């Protein structure tokens, strides 16, 4: 019975995702996200990951730099660094270590990866899948993301971008609960925002 129940759940999930995909104008978009929102969006629609920013997060100020020059940044090699040498170590020192790498002058926190090799393999594989003609950039005001970082992100000459902030900042979608929020933000954001608005722009 358990196998039958699991099979039913799996089939139902596939049908649900297929129904959701029909709402998309295209399915080959690349989401560059500062955290796992991009990952969960691809999963929601049952789509292949077409972005290297999967299963990781990037601090606010670094993410803005990445978005401002992503074509060049994604050509640099990852250089993994010691756990206690990260700039965010003061907030992570009590957590179980995970791979962290420098991409030129920014840090990438591979929180959902078990080894440097796994993180690097998937990073480089997914860079090759980037669709430069359909890029979507997303930033949430978390992980040392300041009001100034938000303003800089909003001012970037990027056509398709969305920003969620707990502060009331023009050009963003205000979500007060994001302040000191811990965990997956997808469900919270869905209360304020329909991802089809940005995916189908």
MODELLER restraints for C-alpha pairs under 7 A, 6 or more apart:
rsr = mdl.restraints
at = mdl.atoms
rsr.add(forms.Gaussian(group=physical.xy_distance, feature=features.Distance(at['CA:17:A'], at['CA:44:A']), mean=6.54, stdev=0.5))
rsr.add(forms.Gaussian(group=physical.xy_distance, feature=features.Distance(at['CA:17:A'], at['CA:45:A']), mean=4.94, stdev=0.5))
rsr.add(forms.Gaussian(group=physical.xy_distance, feature=features.Distance(at['CA:17:A'], at['CA:46:A']), mean=5.67, stdev=0.5))
rsr.add(forms.Gaussian(group=physical.xy_distance, feature=features.Distance(at['CA:20:A'], at['CA:45:A']), mean=5.99, stdev=0.5))
rsr.add(forms.Gaussian(group=physical.xy_distance, feature=features.Distance(at['CA:21:A'], at['CA:45:A']), mean=5.56, stdev=0.5))
rsr.add(forms.Gaussian(group=physical.xy_distance, feature=features.Distance(at['CA:24:A'], at['CA:200:A']), mean=6.26, stdev=0.5))
rsr.add(forms.Gaussian(group=physical.xy_distance, feature=features.Distance(at['CA:25:A'], at['CA:200:A']), mean=5.74, stdev=0.5))
rsr.add(forms.Gaussian(group=physical.xy_distance, feature=features.Distance(at['CA:28:A'], at['CA:131:A']), mean=6.89, stdev=0.5))
rsr.add(forms.Gaussian(group=physical.xy_distance, feature=features.Distance(at['CA:29:A'], at['CA:50:A']), mean=6.88, stdev=0.5))
rsr.add(forms.Gaussian(group=physical.xy_distance, feature=features.Distance(at['CA:29:A'], at['CA:131:A']), mean=6.17, stdev=0.5))
rsr.add(forms.Gaussian(group=physical.xy_distance, feature=features.Distance(at['CA:29:A'], at['CA:134:A']), mean=5.05, stdev=0.5))
rsr.add(forms.Gaussian(group=physical.xy_distance, feature=features.Distance(at['CA:29:A'], at['CA:135:A']), mean=6.07, stdev=0.5))
rsr.add(forms.Gaussian(group=physical.xy_distance, feature=features.Distance(at['CA:30:A'], at['CA:50:A']), mean=5.15, stdev=0.5))
rsr.add(forms.Gaussian(group=physical.xy_distance, feature=features.Distance(at['CA:30:A'], at['CA:51:A']), mean=5.45, stdev=0.5))
rsr.add(forms.Gaussian(group=physical.xy_distance, feature=features.Distance(at['CA:30:A'], at['CA:130:A']), mean=5.76, stdev=0.5))
rsr.add(forms.Gaussian(group=physical.xy_distance, feature=features.Distance(at['CA:30:A'], at['CA:131:A']), mean=5.71, stdev=0.5))
rsr.add(forms.Gaussian(group=physical.xy_distance, feature=features.Distance(at['CA:30:A'], at['CA:134:A']), mean=6.20, stdev=0.5))
rsr.add(forms.Gaussian(group=physical.xy_distance, feature=features.Distance(at['CA:30:A'], at['CA:135:A']), mean=4.91, stdev=0.5))
rsr.add(forms.Gaussian(group=physical.xy_distance, feature=features.Distance(at['CA:30:A'], at['CA:136:A']), mean=6.05, stdev=0.5))
rsr.add(forms.Gaussian(group=physical.xy_distance, feature=features.Distance(at['CA:31:A'], at['CA:38:A']), mean=5.73, stdev=0.5))
rsr.add(forms.Gaussian(group=physical.xy_distance, feature=features.Distance(at['CA:31:A'], at['CA:51:A']), mean=5.97, stdev=0.5))
rsr.add(forms.Gaussian(group=physical.xy_distance, feature=features.Distance(at['CA:31:A'], at['CA:135:A']), mean=6.11, stdev=0.5))
rsr.add(forms.Gaussian(group=physical.xy_distance, feature=features.Distance(at['CA:31:A'], at['CA:136:A']), mean=4.79, stdev=0.5))
rsr.add(forms.Gaussian(group=physical.xy_distance, feature=features.Distance(at['CA:31:A'], at['CA:137:A']), mean=5.90, stdev=0.5))
rsr.add(forms.Gaussian(group=physical.xy_distance, feature=features.Distance(at['CA:32:A'], at['CA:38:A']), mean=6.91, stdev=0.5))
rsr.add(forms.Gaussian(group=physical.xy_distance, feature=features.Distance(at['CA:32:A'], at['CA:51:A']), mean=6.42, stdev=0.5))
rsr.add(forms.Gaussian(group=physical.xy_distance, feature=features.Distance(at['CA:32:A'], at['CA:53:A']), mean=5.96, stdev=0.5))
rsr.add(forms.Gaussian(group=physical.xy_distance, feature=features.Distance(at['CA:32:A'], at['CA:136:A']), mean=6.11, stdev=0.5))
rsr.add(forms.Gaussian(group=physical.xy_distance, feature=features.Distance(at['CA:32:A'], at['CA:137:A']), mean=4.82, stdev=0.5))
rsr.add(forms.Gaussian(group=physical.xy_distance, feature=features.Distance(at['CA:32:A'], at['CA:138:A']), mean=6.26, stdev=0.5))
rsr.add(forms.Gaussian(group=physical.xy_distance, feature=features.Distance(at['CA:33:A'], at['CA:53:A']), mean=6.14, stdev=0.5))
rsr.add(forms.Gaussian(group=physical.xy_distance, feature=features.Distance(at['CA:33:A'], at['CA:137:A']), mean=5.98, stdev=0.5))
rsr.add(forms.Gaussian(group=physical.xy_distance, feature=features.Distance(at['CA:33:A'], at['CA:138:A']), mean=4.81, stdev=0.5))
rsr.add(forms.Gaussian(group=physical.xy_distance, feature=features.Distance(at['CA:33:A'], at['CA:139:A']), mean=6.08, stdev=0.5))
rsr.add(forms.Gaussian(group=physical.xy_distance, feature=features.Distance(at['CA:34:A'], at['CA:57:A']), mean=5.17, stdev=0.5))
rsr.add(forms.Gaussian(group=physical.xy_distance, feature=features.Distance(at['CA:34:A'], at['CA:58:A']), mean=5.08, stdev=0.5))
rsr.add(forms.Gaussian(group=physical.xy_distance, feature=features.Distance(at['CA:34:A'], at['CA:63:A']), mean=6.20, stdev=0.5))
rsr.add(forms.Gaussian(group=physical.xy_distance, feature=features.Distance(at['CA:34:A'], at['CA:138:A']), mean=6.75, stdev=0.5))
rsr.add(forms.Gaussian(group=physical.xy_distance, feature=features.Distance(at['CA:34:A'], at['CA:139:A']), mean=5.59, stdev=0.5))
rsr.add(forms.Gaussian(group=physical.xy_distance, feature=features.Distance(at['CA:35:A'], at['CA:56:A']), mean=5.73, stdev=0.5))
rsr.add(forms.Gaussian(group=physical.xy_distance, feature=features.Distance(at['CA:35:A'], at['CA:57:A']), mean=4.16, stdev=0.5))
rsr.add(forms.Gaussian(group=physical.xy_distance, feature=features.Distance(at['CA:35:A'], at['CA:58:A']), mean=6.61, stdev=0.5))
rsr.add(forms.Gaussian(group=physical.xy_distance, feature=features.Distance(at['CA:36:A'], at['CA:54:A']), mean=6.31, stdev=0.5))
rsr.add(forms.Gaussian(group=physical.xy_distance, feature=features.Distance(at['CA:36:A'], at['CA:55:A']), mean=5.64, stdev=0.5))
rsr.add(forms.Gaussian(group=physical.xy_distance, feature=features.Distance(at['CA:36:A'], at['CA:56:A']), mean=6.33, stdev=0.5))
rsr.add(forms.Gaussian(group=physical.xy_distance, feature=features.Distance(at['CA:36:A'], at['CA:57:A']), mean=6.90, stdev=0.5))
rsr.add(forms.Gaussian(group=physical.xy_distance, feature=features.Distance(at['CA:37:A'], at['CA:186:A']), mean=6.00, stdev=0.5))
rsr.add(forms.Gaussian(group=physical.xy_distance, feature=features.Distance(at['CA:38:A'], at['CA:54:A']), mean=6.77, stdev=0.5))
rsr.add(forms.Gaussian(group=physical.xy_distance, feature=features.Distance(at['CA:39:A'], at['CA:54:A']), mean=5.27, stdev=0.5))
rsr.add(forms.Gaussian(group=physical.xy_distance, feature=features.Distance(at['CA:39:A'], at['CA:55:A']), mean=6.54, stdev=0.5))
rsr.add(forms.Gaussian(group=physical.xy_distance, feature=features.Distance(at['CA:42:A'], at['CA:48:A']), mean=6.70, stdev=0.5))
rsr.add(forms.Gaussian(group=physical.xy_distance, feature=features.Distance(at['CA:42:A'], at['CA:49:A']), mean=6.35, stdev=0.5))
rsr.add(forms.Gaussian(group=physical.xy_distance, feature=features.Distance(at['CA:49:A'], at['CA:126:A']), mean=6.94, stdev=0.5))
rsr.add(forms.Gaussian(group=physical.xy_distance, feature=features.Distance(at['CA:50:A'], at['CA:126:A']), mean=5.85, stdev=0.5))
rsr.add(forms.Gaussian(group=physical.xy_distance, feature=features.Distance(at['CA:50:A'], at['CA:129:A']), mean=4.92, stdev=0.5))
rsr.add(forms.Gaussian(group=physical.xy_distance, feature=features.Distance(at['CA:50:A'], at['CA:130:A']), mean=5.28, stdev=0.5))
rsr.add(forms.Gaussian(group=physical.xy_distance, feature=features.Distance(at['CA:51:A'], at['CA:126:A']), mean=5.38, stdev=0.5))
rsr.add(forms.Gaussian(group=physical.xy_distance, feature=features.Distance(at['CA:51:A'], at['CA:127:A']), mean=6.11, stdev=0.5))
rsr.add(forms.Gaussian(group=physical.xy_distance, feature=features.Distance(at['CA:51:A'], at['CA:129:A']), mean=6.68, stdev=0.5))
rsr.add(forms.Gaussian(group=physical.xy_distance, feature=features.Distance(at['CA:51:A'], at['CA:130:A']), mean=5.72, stdev=0.5))
rsr.add(forms.Gaussian(group=physical.xy_distance, feature=features.Distance(at['CA:52:A'], at['CA:123:A']), mean=4.85, stdev=0.5))
rsr.add(forms.Gaussian(group=physical.xy_distance, feature=features.Distance(at['CA:52:A'], at['CA:126:A']), mean=4.86, stdev=0.5))
rsr.add(forms.Gaussian(group=physical.xy_distance, feature=features.Distance(at['CA:52:A'], at['CA:127:A']), mean=5.32, stdev=0.5))
rsr.add(forms.Gaussian(group=physical.xy_distance, feature=features.Distance(at['CA:55:A'], at['CA:110:A']), mean=6.41, stdev=0.5))
rsr.add(forms.Gaussian(group=physical.xy_distance, feature=features.Distance(at['CA:55:A'], at['CA:111:A']), mean=6.54, stdev=0.5))
rsr.add(forms.Gaussian(group=physical.xy_distance, feature=features.Distance(at['CA:55:A'], at['CA:112:A']), mean=5.21, stdev=0.5))
rsr.add(forms.Gaussian(group=physical.xy_distance, feature=features.Distance(at['CA:56:A'], at['CA:109:A']), mean=5.44, stdev=0.5))
rsr.add(forms.Gaussian(group=physical.xy_distance, feature=features.Distance(at['CA:56:A'], at['CA:110:A']), mean=4.40, stdev=0.5))
rsr.add(forms.Gaussian(group=physical.xy_distance, feature=features.Distance(at['CA:56:A'], at['CA:111:A']), mean=5.30, stdev=0.5))
rsr.add(forms.Gaussian(group=physical.xy_distance, feature=features.Distance(at['CA:56:A'], at['CA:112:A']), mean=6.42, stdev=0.5))
rsr.add(forms.Gaussian(group=physical.xy_distance, feature=features.Distance(at['CA:57:A'], at['CA:108:A']), mean=6.44, stdev=0.5))
rsr.add(forms.Gaussian(group=physical.xy_distance, feature=features.Distance(at['CA:57:A'], at['CA:109:A']), mean=5.29, stdev=0.5))
rsr.add(forms.Gaussian(group=physical.xy_distance, feature=features.Distance(at['CA:57:A'], at['CA:110:A']), mean=6.75, stdev=0.5))
rsr.add(forms.Gaussian(group=physical.xy_distance, feature=features.Distance(at['CA:58:A'], at['CA:107:A']), mean=6.56, stdev=0.5))
rsr.add(forms.Gaussian(group=physical.xy_distance, feature=features.Distance(at['CA:58:A'], at['CA:108:A']), mean=5.38, stdev=0.5))
rsr.add(forms.Gaussian(group=physical.xy_distance, feature=features.Distance(at['CA:58:A'], at['CA:109:A']), mean=6.14, stdev=0.5))
rsr.add(forms.Gaussian(group=physical.xy_distance, feature=features.Distance(at['CA:59:A'], at['CA:143:A']), mean=5.29, stdev=0.5))
rsr.add(forms.Gaussian(group=physical.xy_distance, feature=features.Distance(at['CA:59:A'], at['CA:144:A']), mean=5.76, stdev=0.5))
rsr.add(forms.Gaussian(group=physical.xy_distance, feature=features.Distance(at['CA:59:A'], at['CA:145:A']), mean=6.43, stdev=0.5))
rsr.add(forms.Gaussian(group=physical.xy_distance, feature=features.Distance(at['CA:60:A'], at['CA:143:A']), mean=6.32, stdev=0.5))
rsr.add(forms.Gaussian(group=physical.xy_distance, feature=features.Distance(at['CA:60:A'], at['CA:144:A']), mean=5.58, stdev=0.5))
rsr.add(forms.Gaussian(group=physical.xy_distance, feature=features.Distance(at['CA:60:A'], at['CA:145:A']), mean=3.91, stdev=0.5))
rsr.add(forms.Gaussian(group=physical.xy_distance, feature=features.Distance(at['CA:60:A'], at['CA:146:A']), mean=6.92, stdev=0.5))
rsr.add(forms.Gaussian(group=physical.xy_distance, feature=features.Distance(at['CA:60:A'], at['CA:149:A']), mean=6.24, stdev=0.5))
rsr.add(forms.Gaussian(group=physical.xy_distance, feature=features.Distance(at['CA:61:A'], at['CA:145:A']), mean=6.32, stdev=0.5))
rsr.add(forms.Gaussian(group=physical.xy_distance, feature=features.Distance(at['CA:61:A'], at['CA:149:A']), mean=5.62, stdev=0.5))
rsr.add(forms.Gaussian(group=physical.xy_distance, feature=features.Distance(at['CA:62:A'], at['CA:106:A']), mean=5.28, stdev=0.5))
rsr.add(forms.Gaussian(group=physical.xy_distance, feature=features.Distance(at['CA:62:A'], at['CA:107:A']), mean=6.95, stdev=0.5))
rsr.add(forms.Gaussian(group=physical.xy_distance, feature=features.Distance(at['CA:64:A'], at['CA:149:A']), mean=6.68, stdev=0.5))
rsr.add(forms.Gaussian(group=physical.xy_distance, feature=features.Distance(at['CA:64:A'], at['CA:153:A']), mean=5.66, stdev=0.5))
rsr.add(forms.Gaussian(group=physical.xy_distance, feature=features.Distance(at['CA:66:A'], at['CA:73:A']), mean=6.37, stdev=0.5))
rsr.add(forms.Gaussian(group=physical.xy_distance, feature=features.Distance(at['CA:68:A'], at['CA:156:A']), mean=6.57, stdev=0.5))
rsr.add(forms.Gaussian(group=physical.xy_distance, feature=features.Distance(at['CA:73:A'], at['CA:103:A']), mean=6.98, stdev=0.5))
rsr.add(forms.Gaussian(group=physical.xy_distance, feature=features.Distance(at['CA:76:A'], at['CA:103:A']), mean=6.24, stdev=0.5))
rsr.add(forms.Gaussian(group=physical.xy_distance, feature=features.Distance(at['CA:76:A'], at['CA:104:A']), mean=6.51, stdev=0.5))
rsr.add(forms.Gaussian(group=physical.xy_distance, feature=features.Distance(at['CA:77:A'], at['CA:103:A']), mean=6.39, stdev=0.5))
rsr.add(forms.Gaussian(group=physical.xy_distance, feature=features.Distance(at['CA:78:A'], at['CA:101:A']), mean=5.78, stdev=0.5))
rsr.add(forms.Gaussian(group=physical.xy_distance, feature=features.Distance(at['CA:78:A'], at['CA:102:A']), mean=5.74, stdev=0.5))
rsr.add(forms.Gaussian(group=physical.xy_distance, feature=features.Distance(at['CA:78:A'], at['CA:103:A']), mean=5.12, stdev=0.5))
rsr.add(forms.Gaussian(group=physical.xy_distance, feature=features.Distance(at['CA:79:A'], at['CA:101:A']), mean=5.14, stdev=0.5))
rsr.add(forms.Gaussian(group=physical.xy_distance, feature=features.Distance(at['CA:79:A'], at['CA:102:A']), mean=5.04, stdev=0.5))
rsr.add(forms.Gaussian(group=physical.xy_distance, feature=features.Distance(at['CA:79:A'], at['CA:103:A']), mean=6.55, stdev=0.5))
rsr.add(forms.Gaussian(group=physical.xy_distance, feature=features.Distance(at['CA:80:A'], at['CA:100:A']), mean=5.72, stdev=0.5))
rsr.add(forms.Gaussian(group=physical.xy_distance, feature=features.Distance(at['CA:80:A'], at['CA:101:A']), mean=3.88, stdev=0.5))
rsr.add(forms.Gaussian(group=physical.xy_distance, feature=features.Distance(at['CA:80:A'], at['CA:102:A']), mean=6.08, stdev=0.5))
rsr.add(forms.Gaussian(group=physical.xy_distance, feature=features.Distance(at['CA:81:A'], at['CA:100:A']), mean=6.01, stdev=0.5))
rsr.add(forms.Gaussian(group=physical.xy_distance, feature=features.Distance(at['CA:81:A'], at['CA:101:A']), mean=5.53, stdev=0.5))
rsr.add(forms.Gaussian(group=physical.xy_distance, feature=features.Distance(at['CA:81:A'], at['CA:102:A']), mean=6.95, stdev=0.5))
rsr.add(forms.Gaussian(group=physical.xy_distance, feature=features.Distance(at['CA:83:A'], at['CA:97:A']), mean=6.47, stdev=0.5))
rsr.add(forms.Gaussian(group=physical.xy_distance, feature=features.Distance(at['CA:83:A'], at['CA:100:A']), mean=6.86, stdev=0.5))
rsr.add(forms.Gaussian(group=physical.xy_distance, feature=features.Distance(at['CA:98:A'], at['CA:110:A']), mean=6.43, stdev=0.5))
rsr.add(forms.Gaussian(group=physical.xy_distance, feature=features.Distance(at['CA:98:A'], at['CA:111:A']), mean=5.66, stdev=0.5))
rsr.add(forms.Gaussian(group=physical.xy_distance, feature=features.Distance(at['CA:98:A'], at['CA:113:A']), mean=6.70, stdev=0.5))
rsr.add(forms.Gaussian(group=physical.xy_distance, feature=features.Distance(at['CA:98:A'], at['CA:114:A']), mean=6.57, stdev=0.5))
rsr.add(forms.Gaussian(group=physical.xy_distance, feature=features.Distance(at['CA:99:A'], at['CA:109:A']), mean=6.56, stdev=0.5))
rsr.add(forms.Gaussian(group=physical.xy_distance, feature=features.Distance(at['CA:99:A'], at['CA:110:A']), mean=5.36, stdev=0.5))
rsr.add(forms.Gaussian(group=physical.xy_distance, feature=features.Distance(at['CA:99:A'], at['CA:111:A']), mean=6.95, stdev=0.5))
rsr.add(forms.Gaussian(group=physical.xy_distance, feature=features.Distance(at['CA:99:A'], at['CA:113:A']), mean=6.86, stdev=0.5))
rsr.add(forms.Gaussian(group=physical.xy_distance, feature=features.Distance(at['CA:99:A'], at['CA:115:A']), mean=6.21, stdev=0.5))
rsr.add(forms.Gaussian(group=physical.xy_distance, feature=features.Distance(at['CA:99:A'], at['CA:116:A']), mean=5.53, stdev=0.5))
rsr.add(forms.Gaussian(group=physical.xy_distance, feature=features.Distance(at['CA:100:A'], at['CA:107:A']), mean=6.86, stdev=0.5))
rsr.add(forms.Gaussian(group=physical.xy_distance, feature=features.Distance(at['CA:100:A'], at['CA:108:A']), mean=5.62, stdev=0.5))
rsr.add(forms.Gaussian(group=physical.xy_distance, feature=features.Distance(at['CA:100:A'], at['CA:109:A']), mean=4.71, stdev=0.5))
rsr.add(forms.Gaussian(group=physical.xy_distance, feature=features.Distance(at['CA:100:A'], at['CA:110:A']), mean=5.82, stdev=0.5))
rsr.add(forms.Gaussian(group=physical.xy_distance, feature=features.Distance(at['CA:101:A'], at['CA:107:A']), mean=5.66, stdev=0.5))
rsr.add(forms.Gaussian(group=physical.xy_distance, feature=features.Distance(at['CA:101:A'], at['CA:108:A']), mean=5.21, stdev=0.5))
rsr.add(forms.Gaussian(group=physical.xy_distance, feature=features.Distance(at['CA:101:A'], at['CA:109:A']), mean=6.80, stdev=0.5))
rsr.add(forms.Gaussian(group=physical.xy_distance, feature=features.Distance(at['CA:102:A'], at['CA:108:A']), mean=6.19, stdev=0.5))
rsr.add(forms.Gaussian(group=physical.xy_distance, feature=features.Distance(at['CA:110:A'], at['CA:119:A']), mean=6.63, stdev=0.5))
rsr.add(forms.Gaussian(group=physical.xy_distance, feature=features.Distance(at['CA:113:A'], at['CA:119:A']), mean=5.82, stdev=0.5))
rsr.add(forms.Gaussian(group=physical.xy_distance, feature=features.Distance(at['CA:135:A'], at['CA:160:A']), mean=6.76, stdev=0.5))
rsr.add(forms.Gaussian(group=physical.xy_distance, feature=features.Distance(at['CA:136:A'], at['CA:160:A']), mean=5.09, stdev=0.5))
rsr.add(forms.Gaussian(group=physical.xy_distance, feature=features.Distance(at['CA:136:A'], at['CA:161:A']), mean=5.60, stdev=0.5))
rsr.add(forms.Gaussian(group=physical.xy_distance, feature=features.Distance(at['CA:137:A'], at['CA:160:A']), mean=6.37, stdev=0.5))
rsr.add(forms.Gaussian(group=physical.xy_distance, feature=features.Distance(at['CA:137:A'], at['CA:161:A']), mean=4.54, stdev=0.5))
rsr.add(forms.Gaussian(group=physical.xy_distance, feature=features.Distance(at['CA:137:A'], at['CA:162:A']), mean=6.44, stdev=0.5))
rsr.add(forms.Gaussian(group=physical.xy_distance, feature=features.Distance(at['CA:138:A'], at['CA:161:A']), mean=5.66, stdev=0.5))
rsr.add(forms.Gaussian(group=physical.xy_distance, feature=features.Distance(at['CA:138:A'], at['CA:162:A']), mean=4.96, stdev=0.5))
rsr.add(forms.Gaussian(group=physical.xy_distance, feature=features.Distance(at['CA:138:A'], at['CA:163:A']), mean=5.70, stdev=0.5))
rsr.add(forms.Gaussian(group=physical.xy_distance, feature=features.Distance(at['CA:139:A'], at['CA:162:A']), mean=6.61, stdev=0.5))
rsr.add(forms.Gaussian(group=physical.xy_distance, feature=features.Distance(at['CA:139:A'], at['CA:163:A']), mean=4.80, stdev=0.5))
rsr.add(forms.Gaussian(group=physical.xy_distance, feature=features.Distance(at['CA:139:A'], at['CA:164:A']), mean=6.37, stdev=0.5))
rsr.add(forms.Gaussian(group=physical.xy_distance, feature=features.Distance(at['CA:140:A'], at['CA:163:A']), mean=5.73, stdev=0.5))
rsr.add(forms.Gaussian(group=physical.xy_distance, feature=features.Distance(at['CA:140:A'], at['CA:164:A']), mean=4.68, stdev=0.5))
rsr.add(forms.Gaussian(group=physical.xy_distance, feature=features.Distance(at['CA:140:A'], at['CA:165:A']), mean=5.93, stdev=0.5))
rsr.add(forms.Gaussian(group=physical.xy_distance, feature=features.Distance(at['CA:141:A'], at['CA:164:A']), mean=6.26, stdev=0.5))
rsr.add(forms.Gaussian(group=physical.xy_distance, feature=features.Distance(at['CA:141:A'], at['CA:165:A']), mean=4.87, stdev=0.5))
rsr.add(forms.Gaussian(group=physical.xy_distance, feature=features.Distance(at['CA:141:A'], at['CA:166:A']), mean=6.68, stdev=0.5))
rsr.add(forms.Gaussian(group=physical.xy_distance, feature=features.Distance(at['CA:154:A'], at['CA:171:A']), mean=6.56, stdev=0.5))
rsr.add(forms.Gaussian(group=physical.xy_distance, feature=features.Distance(at['CA:160:A'], at['CA:198:A']), mean=6.96, stdev=0.5))
rsr.add(forms.Gaussian(group=physical.xy_distance, feature=features.Distance(at['CA:163:A'], at['CA:172:A']), mean=5.03, stdev=0.5))
rsr.add(forms.Gaussian(group=physical.xy_distance, feature=features.Distance(at['CA:163:A'], at['CA:173:A']), mean=6.19, stdev=0.5))
rsr.add(forms.Gaussian(group=physical.xy_distance, feature=features.Distance(at['CA:164:A'], at['CA:172:A']), mean=5.57, stdev=0.5))
rsr.add(forms.Gaussian(group=physical.xy_distance, feature=features.Distance(at['CA:164:A'], at['CA:173:A']), mean=4.81, stdev=0.5))
rsr.add(forms.Gaussian(group=physical.xy_distance, feature=features.Distance(at['CA:164:A'], at['CA:174:A']), mean=5.95, stdev=0.5))
rsr.add(forms.Gaussian(group=physical.xy_distance, feature=features.Distance(at['CA:164:A'], at['CA:175:A']), mean=6.49, stdev=0.5))
rsr.add(forms.Gaussian(group=physical.xy_distance, feature=features.Distance(at['CA:165:A'], at['CA:172:A']), mean=6.32, stdev=0.5))
rsr.add(forms.Gaussian(group=physical.xy_distance, feature=features.Distance(at['CA:165:A'], at['CA:173:A']), mean=6.23, stdev=0.5))
rsr.add(forms.Gaussian(group=physical.xy_distance, feature=features.Distance(at['CA:165:A'], at['CA:174:A']), mean=5.10, stdev=0.5))
rsr.add(forms.Gaussian(group=physical.xy_distance, feature=features.Distance(at['CA:165:A'], at['CA:175:A']), mean=5.72, stdev=0.5))
rsr.add(forms.Gaussian(group=physical.xy_distance, feature=features.Distance(at['CA:165:A'], at['CA:178:A']), mean=6.88, stdev=0.5))
rsr.add(forms.Gaussian(group=physical.xy_distance, feature=features.Distance(at['CA:166:A'], at['CA:174:A']), mean=5.60, stdev=0.5))
rsr.add(forms.Gaussian(group=physical.xy_distance, feature=features.Distance(at['CA:166:A'], at['CA:175:A']), mean=4.86, stdev=0.5))
rsr.add(forms.Gaussian(group=physical.xy_distance, feature=features.Distance(at['CA:166:A'], at['CA:176:A']), mean=4.14, stdev=0.5))
rsr.add(forms.Gaussian(group=physical.xy_distance, feature=features.Distance(at['CA:166:A'], at['CA:177:A']), mean=6.51, stdev=0.5))
rsr.add(forms.Gaussian(group=physical.xy_distance, feature=features.Distance(at['CA:166:A'], at['CA:178:A']), mean=5.27, stdev=0.5))
rsr.add(forms.Gaussian(group=physical.xy_distance, feature=features.Distance(at['CA:166:A'], at['CA:179:A']), mean=5.51, stdev=0.5))
rsr.add(forms.Gaussian(group=physical.xy_distance, feature=features.Distance(at['CA:167:A'], at['CA:174:A']), mean=6.52, stdev=0.5))
rsr.add(forms.Gaussian(group=physical.xy_distance, feature=features.Distance(at['CA:167:A'], at['CA:176:A']), mean=6.73, stdev=0.5))
rsr.add(forms.Gaussian(group=physical.xy_distance, feature=features.Distance(at['CA:168:A'], at['CA:174:A']), mean=5.73, stdev=0.5))
